[in-house]
Amino acid sequence: MGKLLRKQKYYYSMNMKKSILFIFTIVCFFNCTGGTKEITQGPGPDNSDGFIEQSDEPSSIRVYIDNSGSMRGYAEGQNAVFINAISDLKSLKNGEAFFWGAKPCTPIKGIIGAALAKNPFAGQDTPFPTIIAQMEHEAAHNDVLTFIVTDGIIGVNSKQAQYLQQSLGQIKNDIRDSALVEKGMAISVFRLQSGYSNKSKRSFYYTHKNVHVKLDSVKQRPFFVIAIGKRPHVQWMIDKINSEGSLSSYKQAHSITFGLHEHNKVLHFSDKQSFIQEDNTYVLKKKKGEFNLVADLPDCLVKDLGASYLQQHLEVLLNDSKKNISSSINGYTLCLKCNEIRDISAKNNVITVRLKKIIPDEWLKWSSDDDSNIAKDMMEQQHTFALTYLLKGLYEATDDGQMLIDTTIKFTKK
């Protein structure tokens, strides 16, 4: 991430990873104890075939703060949002906060703002594969919801910078391989903005070429809060944001989730007045010039992605064509309408309804391929170097190529 110290490539063997996880668990056990609870999973109130609808609060919250060099600017800027983002999380449920760095589990005592001001932020580049793997391991084996507060920048050393695209691609793969190795886990990413300023002599922003630059009094510098936990715990966090005022900074944040929902949801359609049923097969009635079908969408899916996302990305086909069928979403209800049936076969017809999870374009546009001119370019100050690779690593570990909704309706015509 262009930080104070440069970390070598994130190549490590599985044995080394297991050793790190074991040592980390032992070290953190005494400072960060958390119980275990059996989580029962099943369909929600809408009988949604495995979609995680319910939320379940964790026994505790564990918040890690990225200790890399470029993070100091948040501590020195007009950083009320940054401080509150950490304090709000810590106050949710038996919360503890830690600086991530040379000592991965360094507790933060006392007032968050004062601790940030004193911290040297002299850690290495943010080792996202290691952090994500360890947070996921903690959350999977303890009743705890884990967070990392970070600038979201993937760091490369001088050698990696010479082969930038290949290096970032490898790091993205390492993030993918480290994320969600346990079943039933989810990740939520929040993009917030706060003041940022390199006031002290030791404070710099470090570009991907390891050039030290000063950012003076940037008012809206993005940072990220990444939540990792069991699906019901992540859903609990999302519900808290939507329902309570104690997380005001998160209400204004952009968010995206990974792995929160099961895949290949089958929708159950009703309102088949245009059809008759013969031997478990639907038959379109004679003299019907159009027909309608209605299904209830899982409310957790609508809340997570939003109706506009569903309307934009829902794929509805009639016999592999969009020509003769349309869809609309009203609240949690999906309505399909066929206006013309002349091209419908008398034997085999298929309506296909699919929804694929993607990374929205707005998130990809916030990513930067080159932060060399960030000190002078105000637009670049709103971007995050290599954010795309972080997001794609999380996406490929959870939702890549898989459908959230996958339903087919077969029928014939009289």
N, C-alpha and C positions, 0 to 999 in steps of 0.2 A: 504494500500500500504506500510505498514511498515513505517509510517511517524512519525513526531515529536510528534504529539498527536494522540491518537487512537479514531476513531469514532465508536460508537455503530452500531449495525446492521441497515440496511436500511429498517426497517419496519415502515411504517407510513400509516395512513389512507388516503383515498381519500380527506376527508375534510381538513386534514392538508396540503395535497399537494396543494389543491386549494387555501388555505390561504397563503401558501408560494408564490405561483405564483402571487397572487393578490398583496401582499406586495412588492414583488420583482419588479413587473411592475410599481408600484407607485414610488418606490425609484429610479429606473433607468430612469423614464420618464424625469426627469429634467436634467439628465446628458447625456442621450442617446436617444434623440428624433429621431424619424424616421417617415416618412409619410407612407401612405398606397396607394397601387395601385392594380387595378383589373388585375389579370393575366388570359388571355384567353388561354385555352389549346385545342389542337387538333392535327390532324395528321401533320407530317412534310412533307417536299418536296417529299418524296418517298411514300406518302399516307400510312403511317405506322400504321394506325388504333389505334391512341392514344399514340404511343411512343413519348416521349418528345424530339423533335428534335431541337426546337429553344432555344436560350438563351436570357435572359433578365437581364440586369444589375440592381443590387439593388441600392437604394438611398444612402446606407451607409454600412460600415463594422464595426462590433463590435468584438473585439478580447479579449478573457479572457485568463489569464495565471494562470495555476494551482499553488496554493500557498502552497502546501504541502511540508514537510521538505526535502524530497529527491530531490526536484527540485533545491535546492541551488547549487548543483554540476554543473549544466549547466551555472550558473552565474559566477562561479569561474574557470571554465575550459577554454580551448582554444575554445571559444564559438562563433566564428564569424558566423557560420551557424545558431546557435540558435537565435542570435540577429537579423540576417538578415531575418530569417523566420518570425519573428514578425513584423519587420519594413516593409518588403515587403507587408505583408497583410494590415497593417495600411495605407500604401500609395495608396492602390488600389482605394478606393472610399470613401472620407469623413470618414476615419477610426478613431476609438477610441479604446484605449486599457485599460484594467482593470485587477487588481489582484483579483483572486477569493480566498476568505478565510472567516474569521469571519465576514467581511463586504463584501458581495458578489459583490458589484459594486464600488470598490475603484478605481477611475480613475488614470491612469499613466500619469503624466505630464512630459514634457521635453524629453530628449534623452533616448531611450529605454535601452541602455547599462548601463547608469548611474543609471537608476531606478532599474534595475535588481540587480546591485551591492549593492544598499542600502537596498533592500527589505529583511526582515528577513526570509522569507519563513517558517513561524511558524504556518501555517494553519493546519487544521485537515486532516485526510485521504481524498482523493479525493472522494466526494460523487457523483459518476457518475450518478445514477438515478436522483438526484435532479438537477444536472447541465444540463443534457440532456433534461429533461422536461422543464426547464426554458428557455434554449436556443431555443428549438423547439417552445415554446409558443411565445417568442419574434419574431422569424422569421416568424411565421404563421400570426401574427396579425400586423406586421409592415413590411415595405419595406426594410428589413435589412437582411444581410447574417452574421451569427454568427460563431465564431470559439472558440475552446478551445485548447490551447497549453499545452501539458501534457506529463508526462513520461509514461502514459498509464497503470500504475500499480494499480490493485485493492487491496485495503487495507483490512486487517482483524485485529480485536483486539485479545487479548490473548485468550479469550473464544472461538472465532470463529476459531482460529488456531488449537484448539484441535479437531475440527470437520471440517477440512479444506474443503474437497470436498463438503460436504453438505452446508457449509457456502458460498462457491464460487458459487455453483449452485443456491442458493437463491438470491445472489447479481446479478447473470446473469439474473434471472427471473425479478428482480426489474428493471434492465436496459431495458429488453424487454418490460415491462409494461409501462415504462416511455417514450419510444422512439416513435416518429411519431404518436402521438395521433390525429394529424390533417391530413387530406387528402392532397395529392399533395406535400408532403415534402420529402426531400432526405438528405442523409448523405454521405459525402466523407471523407475517412481517409487517411492521408499521413504519411508515415514512413520515417523520416529523421534521420541523424546522426550528432552529434556534439561532441566537446570536453567536458570532464566531469572531475572535480577534487574537492575533499574535502580538501581545503587548510586551511580554518579558523578553530578555535577551536569549533565553534558552527555548523560546517558543517559535516553532516554524510549522508550515505545511510542507510535506515532503512529496514531490511529484513522483511519478512512476520511474523517472530517470534519476531519482535520488537527488534532485536539486532542491535546496532549501529556499523557500520563498515565504514572504510575509503576507498575510491576509489581514488588512486593517479594517476593523469595524464592519464586517459583513453581517447584515441584519437577518438574513434568512438562509442559513447554511443547513442542508439536509443531514439528518442522522437517522439511524434505524434502531428499532427495538425488535428483536427476533425472539419469539416465544416458542419453546419446544416442550411438548408434554403429551400425555395420553389424550386421545381425542376428546373425551368428556371434559378434561381439564382446560384444553384450549377453547372448547365451546363455552365453558363457564366464563373464561376471560372475555370472550366476545360478547356474551350476554351481559356481563358487568358493564362493559363499555356502553352498550346500547341502553342500559336501564338506569345507571347511576351517575350522579354528578361528580363523584370523587375522581373520575378519570377524564376530566374535561379536555386535557391536552390530546388524548387519544380519540376523542369524538371528532376532532378536526383533522385527524391523520388519514392518509391513504393507507389501505391495508390490502393484503393478499394472503390467501391461505394455501397450504400445500398438504395433501394427504388427509384432509379433514373428513372427506366423504368416501364411502365405498363406491366402487365403480359398477357400471352396467346395470343401473337402476331400470326396472321395468315399470312403466306407468300403467295404471289400470283405468281404461277409458269407459265412460258411461254415455248416456244420451244416445243410445243406438236405435232411436225410433225409426231410422231409415233402413234398418237391417232386420232380418229374421235369422234365427239360429237353427241350423239343420245339421245334426250329427257333429256338434262342436265346431261347425264351420259357419262363418257369417256370410249371409247372402244379401246383396243389395236388392231392395224391393223394386218391382217393376215401376216404370213411369217416374222414376226419381231423377230429376235434373240436377240435383245437388244433394249433399249430405253434410252433417256436422258430427263431430266427436268432441267430447270434453273429458279432461283428466285433471286431477288435483296434483300440483307440483309439491314436492317436499318443502315445507316451509323453511327448513334449515338451509336448503340449497338457495332459495330465493333470498333469504337474509344474507347469506354469505356473498353471493355473486351479484345480486340485484336483478330486478326485472329487465332492465335495459340490456344487461349482459346476456341474459337468457334469450331475449328477443333478437339480439344481434347475431348470436352464435348458434342458436338452435337450428338444426338441420332437419327439415321436413320434406320428404320425398314421396311421391306416388308413382310407383313403378319406375323408380330411379330418376324421376324428373320432378322439378319444382314447378312445372308449368301449370298444372291444374289444381294445385292445393295450396292453401295459405294457412298461416297460424297467427294467433294473437294471444297475449297474456294479460289477464285482468286479475290483479292481486296474485293469488296463488293458483289461479285456474288457467289451464292451457286449453284453447279452443282451436280445433282444426276444421277447416271448411273446404269442401270440394265444390267448385262452381260449374264444372263441366265433366260429364261422365261418358261422352261419346267415345273417347279413346280407351275406356276401361274394358278389359277383357271379360269374356263370359266365363272364363275358367280360373285364372290365377292372377290375383292382384295383391300388391303388398304396399302398405303405408309404413314408412320408416321414420322414426323420431329419434334423433341422436343429439347429444350435447357433449362437446369435448372441452376439457379444461385447458385453457391456454394462459400465457402471461400477457396481460393487456398491453397494448401499444404504448400507453402513457408511461408504464414502468420502464419499458425498453428505451423510451426517449429520454429518460432521466439518466441514462448511462452515458459515460464519456469514454472515447477511445484514446484521448490524449489530453492530459491535464497540464501540459507544459506552460500554457498561457493563463493559468487560472488567476494569477495575481491581478491581471489587467482586464480580463474578460468577465463581466458581471454575469453573463449567461452561463459560463462555465462554472461559476461559483454555485450555481443551482444544480449542477450535475455531480455524479459520483463515478469516479474512475472504475471501469470494469464491473459495474453493477450487474450488467447482463449476465456475466459468467457466474456470479453468486446465485442469481435467481434461476438460471438454467440448471445449475447443479442441483438445487432443491427440487425444481420441477421434474427433472429427469429421474430423480430418486423416487418420485411419488406418483405423478399424474401423466407422465410422458406417453403419448400415443393411446391412452386409455379413455374410454367414454364414461362420463358421469351418468348419462341417460342413454339407454340403448333398447328401443322397443320396436317391435314389428307387429302389424295387424294385417292378417291375411283374410281375403274375402273373394267371393265370386259375384257374378251378376246374373239375374234371371234372364 
